[in-house]
Amino acid sequence: MSTTTVQPRLQLQRRFTRSHPHGHFPRVTGMPGLPHNRLGVFWRPIIDMADSPYAPLRLRLVQHVSDWIAEPDAGHVSWFAIIGIPGLRHQVLRHAGLEEYDCLTPEGLPAHLRTPQWQRLVDAVGRFDRLDDGTRALVVFQLAQISYCEFAADLAGVVHPDGSERRDKLAYEVARVTARVPGRAPVALDVFAEVATRAADPRLALAACSQGIGHSIRSNAGVERAEGFERLGDAVLAGGVPDDWHGHLIRSRYHRAVALLRLAQRRPAEMRAEVESALAESDILYAADPTGTDRMVADENRRIILESQIKAAARARGDESEAQLREFCDGLHSFDPYCLEALLVIGDGYATAGLFADAARWYARAGELCTGAGAIGWFRAGQCYELIGDLGSAVNAMGRCLELDTTAVEPREFLARQL
């Protein structure tokens, strides 16, 4: 296998432009019902909260959180990291031809389509104002898992920390979900700053700093705002973070966030150093031989680190070899083989190495899972096929892109040029 150093060669337009800013996801009709629906197999947890071995890792956690909501006196706390994508469920249902499951709120799902998990969530939402803060935090996260981010943020309202363990965690979880709702990141950033300075648990304070860094950059609040959260995080670390399992988990996440900041600051060498620090903390998690949901949390964290390593190679010049990139991609696939977003990143890894035929294969696998992100997968696959001279496959990929989002401009122009 080649050990040649890879220079970034991602010669692709990452996203197509849209003729309408919100896109348009066609409604498919005449498809099999949920038990026999191809997309239903991969997206089952987001459809009715039933489990599926072929769902992405973040959706395999839905069942666990549902079980925790059923045990309010047990004091369960979620340390899962990945928040759902607003509106994703709606896209899945339109592309799967399962619109009978589409509803603006969980209680809008007809009773005969509700699983016990779904009914449990509806019941918890109905008595939300009577739940304890810990259970409220789980309900808010559960709603976000199945893409009801705006509904969850509105249900909870803005929550401020008060120095008590459960209220601080609730404020943190609500802020995480609120940050995913378009236009609401500024509100969430203010709450993250409060949690960073007021939380009784330094692990939660450091986690809030990580969120503040990430959402400052993603929401265009600016590098300066992110740097402010880094200063808060460094102060938390200086004050002492418990040297326990969850302490190492949060340190790993903090290093990942700082790596994102270093990328925004155009300091690639320091970015890679932060990723390596995140990886070292992750190794400590596995050394403890975690089981159950702790193992899933560790796997989720390692999955994100591998994603970061691929993105680092794709976005900034480094000394990663082709063999290393393949190793990163293989590792990410082993942790989350059915995750659309992971498949896109794997495609990016191969495109970075200039292996456009391999990249097209992974992008197409992402496209097969549909949704707006799947449309992006087909768009990137089409570009890869064009680069290697396979115009027939490029036409197919661009057409598949348009079938998922009819507002895609560049695929439409590409197809018009082929006539």
N, C-alpha and C positions, 0 to 999 in steps of 0.2 A: 504493500500500500504506500502511496506517495506520502512523503513527509515535507514536500515543498511548502514553503511559507505562502500563505494565502494573502493576497492584497484584496481589499474590498472591490467587488465587481458587480454589485447589485445595480445593473443597468436598467432597472425597471421603474415605471411610474407606479408608486405603491397603491394609489387609490385613483379611481376614475372620478371625474367631476359629474355632477348631477344637473339635469335640467330643472329639477325641483329639489329644494334643499332637504326635504324629508324622505325622498325616495318614494318608490311605489312598488309594493311587493304583491305580485299577482295572486289571485285566489285560484287554487287548483280544485277542480271538482271531479267527482267520480272515483275517488281513491278508496282503497279498503279502509274499514274501520280500524280503531286503535289496536286491537289484538293482532292484526295482520298488516299493519302499516309500516313500511320500511323506515320512515323518519321517526315514527313512534318508538321503534326499538332503541334508537340512539338518544331520543329526547324525552323518554317517558317521565322522568322525575319532574320536568318543567311543565308537563301536560296535566298530570293528575297526582303527582307526588309519589307514585309507585316507583319502586326501584327497578333498575336495569343494569346488568353487568356491562352493557355497551355504552353507558352514559359517560360524559366527561367526569373527571375526578370531583370537581366542585359540586356537581349534581348528585354524585354518589353519597354526598354528605347530607342530603335533604332528609333521608330517613332517620339519621341519627338525631338531627335537631328536632324533628317531629317527636321522637321518643322522649327527648329531654323536656319538651313543652308539656308532655303528659305527666311529668314528675316534678311539679313546681317545688316540692319540699326537699328535693335532693340537692338543690343548689348547683345545678349544672352551669358551667360557663363555657361559651364557645371561644376557641382560639383560632378558628378557621379564618383564612385571610381573604379569599377571593369573593368579591361581591358580584351579584348578577348584573346583567346588562339590561337597562331599562327597555321595555318593549320587545325583548327577544321572544317571549312566549307568543306574542301576537304574530310575529314573522314565522315562527315554526309552524303554527297552526294553519296559517294561510298556505304555506308551501306544502304542508302535509295533507291538505284537504280535510282538515278536522275542525272546521269552523264552529261546529256545535260546542266545542270546548272553549271557544274564545269568549272572554268576559272582561269587563273593565275592572271589576273587583272580585276577590275570591268568592264572596257570597253570591255573585252573579252566575256561577256555574250551576246548572240544573242539578237537583238533588240526586237524580238517577245516575249521574256521571261522577259523583263524588266518591273518592276512596275514603277509608277511615282517616287517613292522614290529612286529606283535604278538609274533611268535616271538622277534625280537631283544630285545624288552623282557623276555620270560620268561627268556631265556638270561642277560640281565644281572642280573635279580633272583636267579637261581640261583647266581651267582658274586659276589654283592654284596660279601661280605667280602673278596674278592680284588681288587676294583676299586680304582683310585686315587681320591683324594678328589674330583678334578674330575669324573670320570665318575659317581661316586656322586651328586654334586649334580645332574647331568643326569638320572639315573635317578629320583631323588626327585621332581624337577620334572615329569618325564614321567608318572609315576604320578598325580600331582596333576592334571595336565592332563585325564586321562580319569577323574577323580573318585575315585581310590583314595587319598584323603588319609590316612585312618586307617591303612590298610595301609602306606603309605609312611612315616608317622611311626613306626609300630611296627618296621618293617624297619630304619630308621636308628638308632632310639633317640635319646636326647638327646645332641647333639654340641656341644661347647664349643670356642670359638676358641682358637688357641694363638699367634697372630701370624704364621702362615704363610699365604700367599695362598690356597692351595686348601683348607686346613682351615677357614679363616675363611669362605670362600664356602660350603662344605658346611654349616657351622653355621648360616649365614644362611638357606640354602634349606630346611633341615630345620625351622628355627623358623618360616619362612613357612607351610609346610605344616601343622605342628603347631598353629599358631594357628587354622587353619580347622576343626580337630576340636573338637566341642563339649566344653567343660570343660577344655581344655588350654591356653587362652590364657595363664594365669599362667606356665606353664613357658616358653612361647615368649617372653614379655615379658622374663623374666630373661635368656634367651640374647641377645635383641636388645640389652639393656643391656651385656652382655659384649662383643658385637661392636662396639658403638658406642665402647667405651673401649679395646679391645685390638686391633682389626683393623689390619693393616699398611697397608692401602689406605684412605685417607680417604674415597674414594668409597663403599666398602662400609660404612664406619662411618656415613656420612651416610644411606645407604640404610636401615641398621638403625634409625636414629632415626626415619625416615619410617614404617617399619613399626611401631615402638613407639608412635608417636602414633596411627596409625590403629587399631591393634588395642586400644590402651587405651580408646579411645572406643567402638569397636564391641562390645567384650566387657564393657563396663560396669566396667572397672577404675578408671575415673574420670578426670576432667579433670586432677586433680593429677598422676596418673601420666603422662598425656600431656604435661603441662607440664614434667615432669622430662626427658622425651625431647627436648623442644624446647631445653632448656638444654644438653643433651649435643650436640644438632645445632649450636647456635650456637657451641659450643666447637670443634667439628670445622671449621666454616666459618672461624672465627678462626685456626685452625692452618693453614689452606690446603687447598683442594681443587683438584686439577689442572684447568687451564683447557683441557681437551681435550673431545672430543665426548661421551664418557661422563660427564665431569664436569658438563657442562651438562645432560645427561639426568637425572642424579641430583639436581642442584639443582632442576630442574623438578618432580621427584617430591616433593622436600622441601617446596617451596612449596605443592604440592597438599595435602600432609599438614597443614601448618600452617593452611591454609585451612579444613580440616575442624575443626581445634582451635578456630579463631576462631568458627566456627559454633556449636560446643558452648559457647563462652564468651559467646555472644550478642553478638558484636562484628561485625556484618554488613559494615560499611564496610571494616574491616581484612581480613575474609574475602575480599572482592572484590579488594582490593589484592594479596593473596597469589595469587589465581587469575591476575591479570594478570601477576604476576612469573613464574608457571609458564608462561604463554603466551609471554612474552618469551624465556625459555630455550628453549622449544620452537621458536621461530622461528630461533634460532641453529642448532639441529639441522638444519633444512631448508636453511639457507643453505649448509651443507656438501655439499648434493646427495647424501645417502646413498643407497646401493643395496642390493639383496639383503635380508638379514635386518636390517641396520641401518635400512633404510627401513621395514620392518615394525615395528621397535621404536619408531621416531619416530611412525609412524601410530598405534600402540597408545597412546602417551603423549598425542598430540593428541586422540585419541578420548576418553580419560578426562578431559582438561581440558574438552572440550565438554560432557561429562556433568556435570562440576562446575559449569559456568556455568548449565546448566539447573536443577540442584538448588538452586543459590544463589538463583535467581529464585523457585523453588517454595517455599522454606523461610524466606526472609527478605525483608522489604520492600526493594525497590530501584527503580532508575529504568530498568530494561530496557523497551524498547518492544516492541510486538507484532512489529514487523519484526525486531528483534534476536532475539527468541525464535524466530521462524521460521528465522532464519539459523543459530542454534545447532542447532536440530532438523535442519535440512537438512544441516548439516555432520556431525553425528553419524551420520545415516543414510548419508551418502556414505562414511564410514570403515567402518561396520559394519552393512550393510543387512540382514543375516540374524541378528543377535544379539538374542535374546529380551530380555535385560536392557536393551539399548540402546533397543529398541522401547518398553519400559515407560517409560523416562525421556523419550523423545520424547512419549509420551502425556501424561506429567506436565507437559511444557512447554506443550502446547496447553491442558491443563486449567487451568494457572496463568493463562493469558491469557483464560480464560473461553470458549474455543472448544471446547465440549464435543462437538460433532459430529465435529470433526477428532480430538479426543482419543480418542473411542470407536473411530474407525477404526484408530488406531495400537495401542490396547490390544487390539483384536480380532486384529490381525496378530500380536501377541505371543501371544495365546491360541491361535492356530492352531498354534504350535510346541509346544504341550502342556507337560508337566512341572508341578511345583508352582508355578513362576513363571508359567507360562501360565494356570493357574487364577486367579492374582491378576490377570492381564491381563483375563480375562473378567469378573471381579468388578468391576474398575474400569470396564470398558466398560459393564456393566449399569447402574452408577450414572449414568454419563454419559447413556446412553439415557433413563433415567428423568428426569433433569434437563431434557432437551429434549422430554419428552413422548412419546417413542417406546416405549411399553410393550411392544409386540410384540418389538422388538429387545432390550429389557431382559430379557424372559422368556427369550429364546433365549440371551442371554449368561450369565445366572445359571444356566440349565440346563447350558450348556457348562462352566461353572465346576465344578458338582457332578459332571459326568462325569469331570473330571480329579482332583478331590479330594472324596470323598464325605463328608468330615468338616466341610465348610464350613458354618458355622451361618447366617450372614446370607443367603446365597443360598437356602438351604432355607426360611428364614422368609419371604423375599420371594416365592418361588413359591407358598407356602401361602396368602399373602394374595391372590393373583390368582385363586384358585379360588372 
